[in-house]
Amino acid sequence: MTSAPLRTDTAADPIDIVSAAVMGSAALLDRLDTSATAGLSETEARRRRVRWGPNAVSSHRARLLPVLWHQLRSPLLVLLLVAAIASYFVGERSDALIIGVILVLSVGLGFVNEYRAEKAAEALHDQIRHETVAIRDGRAGMVDVTALVPGDLVDVRLGDVVAADLRLLDATGLSCDESVLTGESMPVEKNTATVPAGTGLAALSDCALMGTVVNAGSGRGVVVATGAHTQFGAIAAGLSGHQLETEFQLGLRRFSMLLVYVAGALTSSIFVLNVVLHKPIMDALLFSLAIAVGITPQLLPAVVSSSLAAGSRRMSRRKVLVKRLVCIEDLGNVAVLFTDKTGTLTEGRIDYARAVPVDGTDPDTLLRYGLLCTENSMDEGRAVGGNPLDQALWTGAGPAQREMVAGYTRLGVLPFDHERNMVSVLVRDPANQVVLITKGAPETVLQRCLDVPAATRAALDTEFAAGNRVVAVATRPAGGRAPAAADERDLRLRGLLVFLDPPKHDAAAALQRLAALGISVKVVTGDNPAVAAKVCRDLGLGAGSMTGADIAALDDSALAAAITQTTVFARVGPEDKARIVRVQRQSGEAVAFLGDGVNDALALHAADVGISVDSATDVAKDAADVILLEKDLAVLADGVGEGRRIFANTIKYVLMGTSSNFGNMFSAAGASLFLSFLPMLPSQILLNNLLYDTSQLAIPTDNVDEEQLRRPSHWDIAFIRRFMIFFGPLSSVFDFVTFAVMLAVFHATAPEFRSGWFVESLATQTLVIFAIRTRRVPFFRSHPSIPLTLAALAVVVLGAALPATALAHTLGFSPLPAGFFAALTAMVVGYLILVEIGKRIFYRTTTTTPPPHRPGNLNRFRRRRAARFSTAART
């Protein structure tokens, strides 16, 4: 059956959801020119997508202008450029041109690296797909959410994120969590009854809105609006200019603010003192601004972006995708991992094993009841959607056994939810008898059964002890009305269906890797405690366990103490999982949660880092920061190690900028007070800074010591401030030694003085990376990467050669005597030895403290949700 032919070009126009809610379903389907049973044809769907565009609320395309603006928005750069232009018009043309060229090179270097990172993020986004069940040409199939158009029929069930604004045509026990739109946490019940005109958005009970989550039940609706025409699209548009910060980005911003305060105080003092000393105002202004630029780590965004882009490519090859590049470094901060059992500790390939019938029921009858009691949609003999156990049962039954359901008519479904832990289906058999079939967790099903045999309970305990997954099946005669929870009583137990999900052969090794990274692994599962404990024991995890009932009996402080002694949390619901995560976060440790089910969404949102898999439910993938293409803890260990490696290399650049670089700029400020000339011209300061920063672009390639990977990484601004105060003066000591050598030994003129100090300051602040990059003895116990070594040495050689080149006069340099280079070698060696001594003293007396965690907010969830309705280069 196909959709009706179009009558006019306006028939498929998107309709405001409030207007659609007051229309009868027949009139609405006529307006959208679609069929209530067959939906649209594929041809018509493509035509409408061309006309109305993708069902997207944002784009992940890398754009040149925003990246360029990010490089130009520094107020210091703007001030320096304005001052350079002013100096050009008052006669200092050569200096102004040199400053302009250096600024262009600096901005260009940052722009190229950051744009490459944006392109990497675009390619990363292109690998993440979100699909929904849609009816086209009368067949149910999986469709990318961005391909939906007005007039499509869409099925929704527990755990789905509603993919567009839908007017409901069918609803069974359906309720939706609309907190992403309204902020209200209570689910809203849905039905198909038309609402009166004037009904507010929050009361549209006959509609399911884009971005909301199916909390219970199932339904079918027709798409009335997509993309920016939806209610969620309007909200998402308002978020576009307000990017949310990760903990890593917050640390970067705090560090930048620290340097702004330091640069502001130093620059103001230098300018005022130089004016008081009757030096030319324009020279004093340019010099002060150049000092400020020298202190600020201009290429920090480029270093971070390069590290993250390279890291994302390595992680992608290892089957780890991050939704945003900065999430890589947050992953490295993880100290505690809560994970579900299926697919991480076990194979995740659930296989139907056998039927264990109760006396009076044969195995085929039990299997037939199990096949009938499902939420799967059927299409030409194949199951579409449904949970993994139902899929495994359908696949394991075989063609002949699947034929046993022929002749049965499904009259109604009471969908699964995590409070009942069961699903019930009302069917009419070939003899015209109506039967209610209930299937679910054995503990809950058996509670509703009459006369459960002792032998069945013993068989159940045996299966649990073996680590097998089990569902119970029960029936009772019923009337013809739709099933309700109250009908799940006085059941007759028909038997047990047993499924196998053995431990992974490499899970124990992956757990050992995570332990070596300092990560404590805890299992949070809805399975039976005996099953979970058996799997954990087989893999060498401690098996102290708690159940949802145990957790409910404890307050937060008691639960926090219990978590430290517990490895397995079994038979826990969504709220229990989220509470465990929230309580653990209060300890100050960063928490990750790995889950793939609808009941994991709350915990994924509550965690510092939410992790899911490509095959997960919509709501789980939506809530996650990191997507694993393979549900494997070894893959996750790779991701954590990569995050820590990137963070360690980023911190190397930061510590460089707050030690030798800061010390050199402080020396310049001090020297300007007792010299009759500027110790270094503004253009020379900027050139020094550009060459130094260029050498540091190789930091992302550097090797990281093993001990830096064994502990979680985090920003500690107090630590950075202490590092700056301790090591900055060490650099200044050798700067002032250089001043003394140039004036007292070589009797240097102003150009010679500037040349000598330029070469010395560039050499010391560049080569000190080899000492700062490790807590070990450099070169002997810790080896830098070859690219970093070559970049640092090349910049030092280039700096030393500049005063002897044809550019020397233009840049304000003059050739240096041979004796200076002997003195330079001695000073560099002495400086590096002093830094090594200081390093040992500093790390012996300094400790780091983790920052407090920030609570989540509604916009964070909205932005995560909006990411699933976005396009990249592929559209």
C-alpha positions in Angstrom: 0.0 0.0 0.0 1.3 3.4 -0.9 0.5 7.0 0.1 -2.1 9.0 -1.7 -1.0 11.2 -4.6 -0.3 14.8 -3.9 -2.9 17.3 -4.7 -1.1 20.6 -4.2 2.5 21.7 -3.5 1.4 23.1 -0.1 -0.1 19.8 1.2 3.0 18.7 3.0 3.9 22.1 4.6 5.0 21.8 8.2 2.3 22.6 10.7 2.7 24.2 14.0 2.3 21.5 16.7 -0.3 23.6 18.6 -2.4 23.9 15.5 -2.0 20.2 14.7 -3.1 19.2 18.3 -6.6 20.6 17.8 -7.2 18.9 14.5 -8.8 15.5 14.1 -6.4 12.8 12.9 -8.2 12.3 9.6 -8.2 16.0 8.8 -4.5 16.2 9.7 -3.5 13.2 7.6 -5.4 14.7 4.7 -3.7 18.1 5.2 -0.3 16.3 5.3 -1.3 14.1 2.3 -0.1 10.9 3.9 -1.6 7.5 4.8 -2.4 6.3 8.3 -1.1 2.8 7.5 1.4 3.1 4.7 3.0 6.4 5.4 4.9 8.1 2.6 6.6 6.5 -0.3 10.4 6.7 -0.4 10.2 8.8 -3.5 7.8 11.4 -1.9 10.0 11.4 1.3 13.0 12.4 -0.8 11.1 15.1 -2.6 9.9 16.6 0.7 13.4 16.5 2.2 14.7 18.4 -0.8 12.0 21.0 -0.3 12.1 21.3 3.5 15.7 20.3 4.2 17.1 17.9 6.9 15.4 17.4 10.2 18.2 19.2 12.0 18.5 22.0 14.5 22.2 22.7 14.2 25.2 22.1 12.0 28.7 20.7 12.7 30.3 22.2 9.6 33.7 23.8 10.2 33.4 27.5 9.3 36.3 29.7 8.4 35.1 33.0 9.8 34.1 31.9 13.3 37.5 30.2 13.7 39.3 33.4 12.4 37.3 35.5 14.8 38.3 33.3 17.7 41.9 34.1 16.9 41.3 37.9 16.5 39.1 38.5 19.5 42.0 38.9 22.0 41.8 42.5 23.3 45.6 42.6 23.7 46.1 41.8 20.1 43.6 44.5 19.1 45.3 47.1 21.4 48.7 46.2 20.1 47.6 46.5 16.5 46.0 49.9 17.1 49.2 51.1 18.8 51.3 49.8 15.9 49.1 51.6 13.4 49.4 54.8 15.5 53.2 54.4 15.6 53.2 54.0 11.8 51.6 57.4 11.4 53.9 59.1 13.8 57.0 58.0 12.0 57.9 54.5 13.5 57.0 52.8 10.3 59.6 50.0 10.2 58.7 48.8 13.7 55.0 49.1 13.0 55.3 47.0 9.9 57.4 44.3 11.7 54.8 44.2 14.5 52.0 43.8 11.9 53.8 41.0 10.1 54.5 39.1 13.3 50.9 39.5 14.4 49.6 38.1 11.1 52.0 35.1 11.3 50.9 34.4 14.9 47.2 34.7 14.1 47.7 32.6 10.9 49.5 29.8 12.8 46.7 29.6 15.4 44.0 29.8 12.7 45.4 26.9 10.6 45.7 24.6 13.6 42.3 25.4 15.1 40.6 25.1 11.7 42.2 21.7 11.2 40.8 20.7 14.6 37.3 21.9 13.5 37.5 19.8 10.4 38.5 16.8 12.6 35.4 17.4 14.8 33.2 17.6 11.6 34.5 14.3 10.4 34.0 12.8 13.9 30.4 13.9 14.0 29.8 12.4 10.6 30.5 9.0 12.1 27.7 9.2 14.7 24.2 8.2 13.5 20.8 8.3 15.1 17.9 6.3 13.7 14.2 5.8 14.4 11.5 3.4 13.2 9.5 4.9 10.4 6.8 3.5 8.1 7.4 4.1 4.4 5.8 2.3 1.5 3.8 0.3 4.1 7.0 -1.2 5.7 8.7 -0.5 9.0 12.3 0.3 8.8 15.2 2.2 10.5 15.6 5.8 9.1 18.2 8.4 10.1 16.4 11.0 12.2 17.7 13.8 10.0 15.9 12.2 7.0 12.4 12.6 8.5 9.9 14.8 6.8 6.4 16.1 7.5 3.9 13.3 6.7 6.2 10.5 7.9 4.7 7.9 10.3 7.1 7.2 13.2 6.9 4.5 15.9 8.1 5.4 19.4 8.7 3.1 22.3 10.3 3.1 25.7 13.7 4.8 25.6 13.3 6.6 22.3 14.1 10.3 21.9 11.2 11.6 19.9 12.6 12.6 16.5 10.2 15.3 15.4 7.0 17.0 16.5 4.4 14.2 16.2 0.6 14.2 16.4 -0.2 10.8 17.9 -2.4 8.4 16.0 -2.0 5.5 18.5 -0.8 5.4 22.1 -0.6 2.5 24.6 0.4 3.4 28.1 2.5 6.2 26.6 4.1 8.9 28.7 7.0 11.2 27.8 9.6 13.0 29.9 9.4 16.6 28.6 11.9 18.1 31.0 14.2 19.1 28.2 11.4 21.6 27.1 9.7 22.5 30.3 12.2 21.7 33.1 9.6 19.6 34.8 10.8 16.1 35.8 7.4 14.4 36.0 6.5 12.4 32.9 3.4 13.5 30.9 0.8 10.9 30.0 -0.2 10.8 26.3 -3.3 9.7 24.3 -4.9 10.3 21.0 -7.8 12.5 22.1 -7.9 15.9 20.4 -7.2 18.8 22.8 -9.4 22.0 22.8 -8.2 25.2 21.1 -6.0 27.4 23.3 -4.3 24.4 25.1 -0.8 25.3 26.2 2.3 23.5 25.0 2.8 21.6 28.3 -0.8 20.2 28.1 -0.6 18.8 24.5 -1.5 15.3 25.5 -2.1 14.2 21.9 1.3 15.1 20.8 4.9 13.9 21.3 7.4 16.7 20.9 10.9 16.5 19.4 13.7 16.0 21.9 11.4 14.5 24.6 12.0 11.0 25.9 9.5 8.1 25.9 9.3 7.3 29.6 6.8 4.4 29.3 4.6 2.7 26.7 4.6 3.0 23.0 2.8 4.8 20.2 2.7 5.9 16.6 2.5 9.4 15.3 2.6 11.5 12.1 5.4 14.0 11.7 3.9 17.5 11.6 7.1 19.6 11.9 10.8 19.0 11.6 14.1 20.8 12.4 13.8 24.5 13.2 10.0 24.4 12.8 9.7 22.3 16.0 9.3 23.6 19.5 12.7 22.1 20.5 14.3 23.6 17.3 13.3 27.1 18.6 15.0 26.4 21.9 18.1 24.9 20.3 18.5 28.0 18.2 18.8 30.0 21.3 21.6 27.8 22.6 23.8 28.3 19.5 25.8 31.2 21.0 26.1 29.8 24.5 28.5 26.8 24.4 28.7 24.8 27.6 32.0 24.4 29.3 33.5 21.0 30.2 35.7 20.8 33.3 38.8 21.1 31.0 37.5 24.2 29.3 36.7 25.7 32.7 40.3 25.1 33.8 41.6 26.7 30.6 39.4 29.8 31.3 40.5 30.1 34.9 44.2 29.8 33.8 43.7 32.5 31.2 42.1 34.8 33.7 45.1 34.2 36.0 47.4 35.4 33.3 45.1 38.3 32.4 45.5 39.6 36.0 49.2 39.1 36.0 49.6 40.7 32.6 47.3 43.6 33.5 49.3 44.4 36.7 52.7 44.1 35.0 51.7 46.0 31.9 50.2 48.9 33.8 53.1 49.2 36.2 55.7 49.1 33.3 53.8 51.8 31.3 53.4 54.1 34.3 57.0 53.7 35.4 58.4 54.3 31.9 56.3 57.4 31.5 57.5 58.6 35.0 61.1 58.0 33.8 60.4 60.3 30.8 60.6 57.7 28.1 58.6 58.3 24.9 54.9 57.5 25.5 54.5 55.6 22.3 57.6 53.5 22.9 56.4 52.8 26.5 52.9 51.9 25.3 54.2 49.5 22.6 56.7 47.9 25.0 54.1 47.4 27.7 51.6 45.8 25.3 54.3 43.6 23.8 55.2 42.4 27.3 51.5 41.6 27.9 51.3 39.6 24.7 54.5 37.8 25.6 53.0 36.7 28.9 49.7 35.5 27.4 50.0 32.0 25.8 48.6 33.0 22.4 49.0 29.6 20.9 47.5 27.7 23.8 44.2 27.2 21.8 46.3 26.0 18.8 48.3 23.6 21.0 45.1 22.3 22.7 43.3 22.0 19.3 46.2 20.2 17.7 46.4 17.8 20.6 42.7 17.1 20.6 42.5 16.7 16.8 45.4 14.2 16.8 43.9 12.4 19.8 40.5 12.1 18.2 42.0 10.6 15.1 43.9 8.0 17.2 40.8 7.3 19.3 38.7 6.9 16.2 41.0 4.3 14.9 40.6 2.5 18.2 36.8 2.7 17.9 36.2 5.5 20.4 34.2 8.6 19.2 33.8 11.7 21.3 30.9 14.1 20.7 33.1 17.1 21.4 36.9 17.1 21.2 37.3 18.5 24.7 35.6 15.5 26.1 38.8 13.5 25.5 40.6 15.3 28.3 37.6 15.0 30.6 37.8 11.2 30.0 41.4 11.3 31.3 40.1 12.8 34.6 38.0 9.7 35.4 38.8 7.9 38.7 35.7 5.7 39.2 33.8 3.9 36.4 30.3 2.5 36.9 29.4 0.1 34.1 26.7 -2.3 33.2 27.5 -5.9 32.8 26.1 -6.9 29.4 28.6 -6.4 26.6 31.3 -5.0 28.8 32.1 -7.8 31.1 30.2 -10.4 29.1 30.2 -11.1 25.4 27.0 -9.1 24.9 25.9 -11.6 22.2 22.9 -12.9 24.0 21.9 -16.4 22.8 18.7 -18.2 23.6 19.6 -21.5 25.3 16.5 -23.4 26.3 13.0 -23.4 27.7 12.4 -24.8 31.2 8.7 -25.5 31.4 6.6 -26.0 34.5 4.8 -29.3 34.7 1.8 -29.3 32.4 3.4 -27.0 29.8 5.4 -28.4 27.0 8.6 -26.5 25.8 7.0 -25.5 22.4 4.0 -23.9 24.1 6.3 -22.0 26.5 8.4 -20.8 23.6 5.3 -19.7 21.6 4.1 -17.7 24.6 7.6 -16.1 24.8 7.6 -15.2 21.1 4.1 -13.7 21.3 4.8 -11.6 24.4 7.0 -8.9 22.8 7.1 -5.3 21.8 8.8 -6.1 18.5 7.4 -4.7 15.3 7.2 -7.4 12.6 7.9 -6.8 8.9 7.9 -9.7 6.5 9.1 -12.2 9.0 11.8 -10.0 10.5 11.8 -8.3 13.9 12.2 -4.5 13.9 13.2 -2.8 17.1 12.6 -4.5 20.5 15.0 -5.4 23.3 18.0 -7.7 23.0 16.4 -10.6 24.8 13.4 -10.5 22.5 15.7 -10.3 19.5 17.7 -13.3 20.8 14.6 -15.3 21.4 13.2 -14.6 17.9 16.6 -15.5 16.3 17.2 -18.5 18.4 13.7 -20.0 17.9 14.3 -20.9 14.2 11.9 -20.6 11.3 9.8 -23.7 12.2 9.2 -22.5 15.8 8.5 -19.0 14.7 5.7 -20.3 12.6 4.0 -21.4 15.8 2.7 -17.8 16.3 0.7 -17.9 13.1 -3.0 -17.7 13.7 -2.6 -15.6 16.9 -3.8 -12.0 16.9 -2.3 -9.4 19.2 -5.1 -7.3 20.7 -3.1 -5.0 23.0 0.2 -4.4 24.7 1.1 -3.2 28.1 4.8 -2.1 27.5 7.7 -2.9 29.7 8.7 -0.4 32.3 11.4 -0.4 35.0 9.0 -0.3 37.9 7.1 -3.5 36.9 10.1 -5.1 35.1 7.7 -7.0 32.7 5.7 -6.7 29.5 2.2 -8.1 29.0 0.4 -8.8 25.7 -3.2 -9.6 25.1 -3.7 -12.2 22.3 -6.5 -14.2 20.6 -5.6 -17.7 19.8 -6.9 -19.8 16.8 -9.6 -21.2 19.1 -10.9 -17.6 19.6 -9.8 -17.6 23.3 -8.3 -14.4 24.7 -5.2 -14.8 26.8 -3.0 -12.4 28.7 0.7 -13.3 28.5 3.2 -11.8 30.9 7.0 -12.0 30.5 9.7 -10.4 32.6 12.1 -10.6 35.5 11.5 -13.9 37.4 11.3 -12.2 40.9 8.5 -9.9 39.8 6.6 -12.4 37.6 6.7 -15.1 40.3 5.2 -12.7 42.8 2.1 -12.5 40.6 1.7 -16.2 40.1 -0.3 -18.8 41.9 1.2 -22.1 43.1 4.8 -21.7 42.0 6.4 -25.2 42.2 9.4 -25.5 44.5 11.3 -27.3 41.7 10.9 -24.2 39.5 12.4 -22.0 42.2 15.3 -24.4 42.6 15.8 -24.5 38.9 15.8 -20.6 38.8 18.5 -20.5 41.6 20.6 -23.0 39.7 20.4 -20.9 36.5 21.3 -17.7 38.4 24.2 -19.4 40.1 25.6 -20.4 36.7 25.5 -16.7 35.6 22.7 -17.2 33.1 20.0 -14.7 32.3 16.4 -15.8 32.8 12.9 -14.5 32.1 9.7 -16.0 33.4 6.6 -16.4 31.3 3.0 -16.7 32.8 -0.5 -16.5 31.5 -4.2 -16.1 32.5 -7.5 -16.0 30.7 -8.6 -12.4 30.0 -11.4 -10.3 28.5 -11.1 -8.3 25.3 -10.2 -4.9 26.9 -6.7 -3.4 26.7 -4.4 -4.8 29.4 -3.6 -2.8 32.5 -1.1 -3.3 35.3 -3.9 -4.4 37.6 -4.5 -7.4 35.2 -1.0 -8.8 36.0 -2.2 -11.0 38.9 -3.3 -14.5 39.6 -1.1 -15.7 36.8 -0.2 -19.3 35.9 3.5 -19.8 35.6 4.4 -21.5 32.3 8.1 -21.7 32.8 11.5 -20.0 32.3 13.4 -19.0 29.2 17.2 -19.2 29.7 19.7 -17.0 27.8 23.5 -17.3 27.7 25.8 -14.3 28.0 29.3 -15.6 29.1 32.1 -13.4 30.3 34.4 -12.0 27.6 37.7 -13.8 27.3 39.6 -10.5 27.4 37.5 -8.7 30.1 39.9 -9.6 32.9 42.9 -8.1 31.1 40.9 -5.0 30.4 40.0 -4.7 34.1 43.6 -5.0 35.0 44.5 -2.2 32.5 41.9 0.1 34.1 43.2 -0.7 37.6 46.7 0.2 36.4 45.2 3.6 35.3 44.0 4.1 38.8 40.3 3.6 37.9 38.0 1.7 40.3 35.4 -0.3 38.3 32.0 -1.0 39.8 29.2 -2.9 38.2 25.6 -1.5 38.1 23.0 -3.8 36.7 19.4 -4.6 36.6 20.2 -8.3 36.6 19.9 -10.7 39.5 22.6 -10.2 42.2 23.7 -13.9 42.0 24.2 -13.6 38.2 26.2 -10.3 38.5 28.3 -11.6 41.4 29.2 -14.8 39.5 30.4 -12.9 36.5 32.5 -10.5 38.6 34.1 -13.4 40.6 35.0 -15.1 37.3 36.8 -12.0 36.2 38.6 -11.3 39.5 36.5 -8.4 40.7 35.6 -8.3 44.4 32.0 -9.4 44.7 30.6 -7.3 47.6 27.1 -6.5 46.4 24.0 -4.4 47.2 20.5 -4.4 45.8 18.1 -1.6 45.0 16.3 -2.3 48.2 19.5 -2.1 50.2 20.3 1.3 48.6 16.8 2.7 49.4 17.4 2.0 53.1 20.5 4.2 53.3 20.8 8.0 53.4 23.5 9.6 51.2 26.3 9.6 53.8 25.7 5.9 54.6 25.5 5.1 50.9 28.8 7.0 50.2 30.5 4.7 52.8 28.9 1.6 51.4 30.0 2.4 47.8 33.6 2.2 48.7 33.1 -1.4 49.9 30.8 -2.6 47.1 31.6 -3.8 43.6 28.2 -5.0 42.4 24.9 -3.0 42.5 22.2 -5.4 41.3 18.4 -5.1 40.6 18.7 -1.3 40.6 16.4 1.1 38.8 17.2 4.3 36.9 16.9 6.5 40.0 19.1 4.2 42.0 21.8 4.3 39.3 21.7 8.1 39.2 21.8 8.4 43.0 24.9 6.1 43.2 26.7 8.3 40.6 25.7 11.6 42.4 26.8 10.4 45.8 30.1 9.1 44.4 30.7 12.5 42.7 30.4 14.2 46.1 33.7 12.5 47.1 35.5 14.8 44.7 36.5 12.1 42.3 35.5 12.3 38.6 33.0 9.6 37.8 32.2 8.0 34.4 29.1 5.8 33.7 29.0 3.3 30.8 25.5 2.2 29.8 23.4 1.5 26.8 19.8 1.2 28.0 17.0 3.6 28.6 17.3 3.0 32.3 20.9 4.3 32.1 20.0 7.8 30.9 19.7 9.4 34.3 23.0 8.1 35.4 24.7 9.1 32.1 23.5 12.6 32.6 24.6 12.7 36.3 28.1 11.5 35.6 31.1 13.7 34.8 31.6 11.6 31.6 28.7 9.6 30.1 29.8 6.7 27.9 27.6 4.6 25.6 27.9 2.4 22.6 26.8 2.8 18.9 24.2 0.1 19.3 22.6 1.7 22.4 19.1 3.1 22.8 18.4 6.6 21.6 18.2 8.1 25.0 21.5 6.5 26.2 23.5 7.7 23.1 21.9 11.1 23.5 23.0 11.4 27.1 26.6 10.2 26.5 29.7 12.3 25.9 31.6 9.4 24.4 30.5 6.7 22.0 32.2 3.3 21.8 31.9 1.7 18.4 32.8 -1.6 20.2 31.5 -2.3 23.7 34.9 -3.2 25.2 36.6 -2.0 28.3 40.0 -2.3 26.6 38.8 0.3 24.1 37.7 2.5 27.0 41.1 2.1 28.6 42.7 3.3 25.4 40.5 6.3 25.5 41.3 7.1 29.1 45.0 6.8 28.4 44.7 9.1 25.4 42.9 11.7 27.4 45.6 11.7 30.1 48.3 11.9 27.5 46.7 14.9 25.9 46.1 16.6 29.2 49.7 16.0 30.3 51.1 17.6 27.1 48.7 20.6 27.4 49.9 21.2 30.9 53.5 21.1 29.7 52.8 24.2 27.5 50.9 25.9 30.4 53.8 25.3 32.8 56.3 26.6 30.2 54.3 29.8 29.8 54.1 30.3 33.6 57.8 29.7 34.3 60.5 30.7 31.8 58.3 32.8 29.6 56.8 34.7 32.5 60.3 35.1 34.0 61.7 36.6 30.8 58.9 39.1 30.6 59.3 40.0 34.2 63.0 40.5 33.5 62.2 42.8 30.6 60.0 44.8 32.9 62.7 45.1 35.5 65.5 46.0 33.0 63.4 48.8 31.5 63.6 50.6 34.8 67.4 51.0 35.1 68.4 51.0 31.4 68.4 54.2 29.4 67.0 52.3 26.4 64.3 49.6 26.1 65.9 46.2 26.8 64.1 44.7 23.9 62.1 46.4 21.1 58.3 45.5 21.0 58.8 43.8 17.6 61.6 41.7 19.1 59.5 40.7 22.1 56.7 39.6 19.7 59.2 37.7 17.4 60.7 36.0 20.4 57.2 35.0 21.5 56.3 33.7 18.0 59.4 31.6 17.6 59.0 30.2 21.1 55.3 29.3 20.5 56.1 27.8 17.2 58.5 25.3 18.8 55.8 24.4 21.3 53.4 23.3 18.6 55.3 20.0 18.6 54.3 19.3 22.2 51.2 17.3 21.2 53.6 14.7 19.8 55.6 14.3 23.0 56.0 11.1 25.0 54.3 11.0 28.4 55.8 9.3 31.4 54.0 6.2 32.6 53.4 7.6 36.1 51.5 10.5 34.6 49.1 8.0 33.0 48.5 6.1 36.3 46.5 8.9 37.9 43.5 11.0 36.9 44.3 14.4 35.5 42.7 17.7 36.4 43.3 21.4 36.4 44.7 22.9 39.6 45.1 26.6 39.3 46.6 26.9 42.7 49.3 24.5 41.6 50.0 26.4 38.4 50.2 29.7 40.4 52.7 28.1 42.8 54.7 26.8 39.9 54.8 30.3 38.3 56.0 31.9 41.5 58.6 29.3 42.1 60.2 28.9 38.7 59.6 32.3 37.2 62.3 34.0 39.4 64.8 31.2 38.4 64.5 32.3 34.8 64.9 35.9 35.8 68.1 35.2 37.7 69.9 34.1 34.5 68.3 37.0 32.6 70.0 39.4 35.0 73.2 37.5 34.7 73.0 38.0 30.9 72.4 41.7 31.5 75.6 41.8 33.6 77.6 39.9 31.1 76.5 42.1 28.2 77.1 45.4 30.0 80.1 44.6 32.1 82.0 42.1 30.0 81.1 43.0 26.4 80.2 46.7 27.0 77.3 46.2 24.7 75.5 49.0 22.8 71.7 49.0 22.8 71.4 46.8 19.6 74.0 44.3 20.9 72.3 44.2 24.3 69.0 43.4 22.7 70.6 40.8 20.4 72.3 39.1 23.3 69.3 39.0 25.5 67.0 37.9 22.6 69.2 34.9 22.0 69.6 34.0 25.6 65.9 34.4 26.6 64.8 32.4 23.5 67.3 29.6 24.3 66.4 29.3 28.0 62.7 29.5 27.7 62.7 27.0 24.7 65.1 24.4 26.1 63.6 24.3 29.5 60.8 22.2 28.0 63.1 19.2 28.4 63.3 19.7 32.1 59.6 20.8 32.7 58.1 18.0 30.6 58.9 15.3 33.1 59.5 14.8 36.8 62.2 12.4 35.9 65.8 13.1 34.9 65.5 14.3 31.3 67.0 12.3 28.4 68.3 9.6 30.8 65.0 8.4 32.3 62.5 10.2 30.1 62.9 10.7 26.4 61.2 13.6 24.5 59.7 12.9 21.1 61.9 13.5 18.1 59.6 16.2 16.6 59.7 18.2 19.9 63.5 17.8 20.1 64.0 18.9 16.5 61.6 21.9 16.8 63.2 23.2 20.0 66.7 22.9 18.7 65.8 24.5 15.4 64.2 27.5 17.0 67.3 28.0 19.3 69.6 27.8 16.3 67.4 30.2 14.3 67.3 32.7 17.1 71.1 32.5 17.5 71.6 33.0 13.8 69.2 36.0 13.4 71.7 38.7 14.6 74.1 37.6 11.9 71.7 37.6 9.0 70.6 40.2 6.5 67.5 40.8 8.5 69.4 41.8 11.6 69.4 45.6 10.9 65.7 45.5 10.0 64.8 43.7 13.2 67.1 46.0 15.3 69.8 43.4 16.0 73.6 43.5 15.6 76.2 40.6 15.4 77.4 39.1 18.6 81.0 38.3 19.6 82.1 34.7 19.7 82.7 34.9 23.4 79.1 35.5 24.0 78.1 32.1 22.8 80.5 30.4 25.2 78.9 32.4 28.0 75.5 31.5 26.6 76.3 27.8 26.7 77.4 28.1 30.3 74.3 30.0 31.3 71.9 27.6 29.6 73.5 24.6 31.2 73.5 26.3 34.6 69.9 27.3 34.2 68.8 23.8 33.3 70.7 22.3 36.3 69.1 24.9 38.6 65.7 24.0 37.3 66.3 20.3 37.9 67.3 21.1 41.5 64.3 23.3 41.9 62.0 20.7 40.4 63.0 18.2 43.0 62.4 20.6 45.8 59.1 21.9 44.3 57.5 18.4 43.8 58.6 17.2 47.2 56.8 20.1 49.0 53.8 20.6 46.7 50.5 18.6 46.6 47.6 19.0 44.2 43.9 19.2 45.1 41.0 18.3 42.9 38.6 21.0 42.0 35.0 20.9 43.1 32.5 19.5 40.6 29.8 21.7 39.2 26.2 20.6 39.1 24.6 19.9 35.7 22.0 22.3 34.3 19.1 22.2 31.9 21.0 23.8 29.0 23.7 21.1 29.2 21.0 18.4 28.6 19.4 20.5 25.8 22.7 20.9 24.0 23.4 17.2 24.3 19.9 16.5 22.9 20.3 19.0 20.1 23.5 17.2 18.9 21.5 14.2 17.7 19.5 16.5 15.3 22.4 18.1 13.6 24.1 17.8 10.2 27.7 17.8 9.0 29.4 17.7 5.7 27.4 14.7 4.5 24.2 16.8 4.1 
